[in-house]
Amino acid sequence: IWLVKHGSEQAFVKAWKEFAEWTLKNQLGNTKATLLQDEEQPQCFISFGPWKDNESIQSWRNQPEFKEFIAKARDLCEDIKPHTLKSVVNVGSHKISD
């Protein structure tokens, strides 16, 4: 969960997208990344993506590129709340948009 500084929303989206693209090309265990923006609180973003296992996540978080992105994000954000979540329920499989 990312709380972006007012006026830094577009810079954050650009930085996040570049880092997500790097992740997909260079990190095993990840196949997709999604960034959502709250329509009522446009400074609030949520990002998520499935990972093969916790080892893949830890490997990713130990990469210099991860640390560089987090440093850049700290400059753009008021607050960052990382989470490692597990899926407990999935309902449906219909894709509504990209």
C-alpha positions as CSV (number, residue, x, y, z in Angstrom):
1,I,0.0,0.0,0.0
2,W,1.5,3.3,-1.1
3,L,0.4,6.7,0.1
4,V,2.0,9.1,-2.5
5,K,2.8,12.7,-1.8
6,H,0.4,15.1,-3.4
7,G,1.6,16.0,-6.9
8,S,3.9,13.0,-7.2
9,E,1.2,10.6,-8.4
10,Q,2.4,10.5,-12.1
11,A,6.1,10.2,-11.1
12,F,5.2,7.3,-8.8
13,V,3.2,5.5,-11.5
14,K,6.1,5.9,-13.9
15,A,8.7,4.6,-11.4
16,W,6.4,1.7,-10.4
17,K,5.8,0.7,-14.0
18,E,9.5,0.7,-14.9
19,F,10.3,-1.4,-11.8
20,A,7.5,-3.8,-12.4
21,E,8.6,-4.3,-16.0
22,W,12.2,-4.9,-14.8
23,T,10.8,-7.4,-12.2
24,L,8.9,-9.4,-14.9
25,K,11.9,-9.6,-17.1
26,N,14.6,-10.4,-14.5
27,Q,13.0,-12.2,-11.6
28,L,11.9,-15.8,-11.6
29,G,8.7,-16.6,-9.9
30,N,6.6,-13.6,-10.9
31,T,4.3,-13.4,-13.9
32,K,2.1,-10.4,-13.4
33,A,2.0,-7.1,-11.5
34,T,-1.0,-4.8,-10.9
35,L,-1.1,-1.2,-9.6
36,L,-4.5,0.1,-8.4
37,Q,-5.3,3.8,-7.6
38,D,-8.1,4.7,-5.2
39,E,-10.6,6.9,-7.1
40,E,-11.7,8.7,-3.9
41,Q,-8.2,9.1,-2.5
42,P,-6.0,9.4,-5.6
43,Q,-2.8,9.5,-3.6
44,C,-3.5,6.0,-2.3
45,F,-2.2,3.1,-4.5
46,I,-2.2,-0.7,-3.9
47,S,0.1,-3.0,-5.9
48,F,0.1,-6.7,-6.0
49,G,1.1,-9.7,-8.1
50,P,1.3,-13.5,-7.7
51,W,4.6,-15.1,-6.8
52,K,5.6,-18.8,-7.1
53,D,6.9,-19.0,-3.5
54,N,8.3,-17.0,-0.6
55,E,11.9,-17.8,-1.7
56,S,11.2,-15.9,-5.0
57,I,9.9,-12.9,-3.0
58,Q,12.9,-12.8,-0.7
59,S,15.3,-13.1,-3.7
60,W,13.5,-10.2,-5.4
61,R,13.6,-8.1,-2.2
62,N,17.4,-8.7,-1.9
63,Q,18.2,-7.4,-5.4
64,P,19.9,-4.0,-5.6
65,E,17.2,-2.9,-8.1
66,F,14.5,-3.5,-5.4
67,K,16.4,-1.4,-2.9
68,E,16.9,1.4,-5.5
69,F,13.2,1.4,-6.3
70,I,12.2,1.5,-2.6
71,A,14.6,4.5,-2.1
72,K,13.0,6.3,-5.0
73,A,9.5,5.4,-3.7
74,R,10.3,6.8,-0.3
75,D,11.1,10.1,-1.9
76,L,7.7,10.1,-3.7
77,C,5.6,8.7,-0.8
78,E,4.4,9.8,2.6
79,D,3.9,6.2,3.7
80,I,4.7,2.7,2.4
81,K,3.1,-0.4,4.0
82,P,4.5,-3.6,2.5
83,H,2.7,-6.9,3.0
84,T,3.2,-10.5,2.0
85,L,-0.2,-12.0,1.5
86,K,-1.5,-15.5,0.7
87,S,-4.5,-16.3,-1.3
88,V,-7.3,-17.8,0.8
89,V,-10.3,-17.5,-1.6
90,N,-10.6,-17.1,-5.4
91,V,-14.1,-16.7,-6.9
92,G,-14.6,-16.6,-10.7
93,S,-12.0,-16.3,-13.5
94,H,-13.6,-13.7,-15.8
95,K,-11.2,-11.0,-16.9
96,I,-12.8,-7.6,-16.9
97,S,-9.9,-5.4,-18.1
98,D,-6.1,-5.0,-18.4
